[in-house]
Amino acid sequence: MDFPDVSPQQLANLPPVLRAVVRALGYGRAQEWLQAWGGLVINLPKHHTTVLGLGDDELARLRVTLAPHLDSNDRISVPKLDKLWQRHRNAVINAEKDWQSARHQARAFHLTERQVRNIRRDGDADERQMSLFD
């Protein structure tokens, strides 16, 4: 079973269930799947079905990574994709901006280059802001 390449930095700040989904599907595919299924309690079937919109290998990887989070009936509450995901995505983009091009990050995160540049600019503004108590 081949898992998609996801950097440990991308996984570090995610909650456990989101981390398992990203590890199983990869960042871009997990984003698409969570937009469709986030916020629902789903039953992960043991055998392939087209209901969840997953391939055979994707379903198998999800069952492996989500095994600790499944209840006794093989159900899981899938988190909704929202600001938490965006905040994490932006942190990863800013952390990797020194060694990855905007074009590479735009393709990896399914954004435009302009969005990536805006996220980088906003991250720079946060780093320059001094704390009142330091």
C-alpha positions, 0 to 999 in steps of 0.5 A: 500500500503506497501512501502519498508523499506528505511532509511531516511539517504539513501534518504536525499542526493538524488534529489527529483525524485530519492528520489521518485523512491527509496522510491517507489521501494526500493534501489536495485529494483530502481537501476535495474529499473533506469538502464533500464529506466534512461534517458528517458521520460516515461509515467506512465500508470494508469493501470498495463502494462508489458511495464515498467517491474513493478508489479502492486504494484510497479506501484501504489507506483511509481504513488503516489511518483512521482505524484508531478513530473508528467506533465499534460500527466502523463509523467516524465523524469527519471534521468539516473543512473550514478556517482551521484547514486554511490556517494550517495551509497558510502556516505551511506555505509561509514555513516553506516559502524560502525553499519552494517557489510560489508556482510549486506551492500553488500547484501543491495546494490548488491555489493561484500564484497570486493567492500564494503571494498574498498568503506569504505577504500576510505571513511577513506582516505577522512576523514583523509585528512586535508584541507589546509585552516583549 
